[in-house]
Amino acid sequence: ILMDAHGDLWVLSDHVAWVRHAMADRFEPLPPLPKGVSFDPFLGDPVLSVDSSSNVIATSSNGLCRWDQHQWTVIDGSMGLPRTDVTAMAAGREGSVWVGIGGLGLARWLGYGEWQSWGTPEGLPHDAIWALDRDSAGKVWVGTFGGLAFASAEFSSPFRWTARPEFAGRMVLSLAHSRDHSEWIGTGNDGVWRIDSGTGHAKSIDVGTKNLYGPQVFIDRDDFVWVTNKGALYRSASPAGGGRLKFQ
């Protein structure tokens, strides 16, 4: 589920994408995907994003699918995608698309078959990518099987990534950012963390339980923090920038 900057709400099922336009009272289905393609990625749940041109992009069984307001386009090996085992995806504000590929590291689609790629030789902690986020300052965060890395906003084409030592050896499954530019991290076995944008310090966050099972972290448009858990859902009692948070 995704709400874009225009207020349109997008929802995916296995084979169909639906949209409820802003001010509308019902959902409308988009045309069907090409034959043999589904919103069933290599691993995990499908990821939905909207790029700077308002194109809708989703992970799929065949790599990526893009809706350009008129038709679906499959982005696969024929368009230069190194492999269709997509494990994470995020659309950049400059029009590119960042993609995690199973066991091959990180790739960036610049369009028209042009790609860039990075792996452990360029500073990523691991070549298995589980989460991606482009924060409000333009910094790109990459969550991997073995840690967390980032590239500063001033690099339009980063050649090196900086790993956060606090997350060395930790599986990072989920990334999100709040209005104060802080980064929120959901880990496989070590709960939820927040990196303060002002100090740069990472701190473990108490959401009310010590038994978090692969938590996913989301920030809604009102800046409240949501955390999923096995059999439970937690929400911050106040927006993320309001000091020490309590969850309910």
Disulfide bonds with the S-S distance in Angstrom:
none
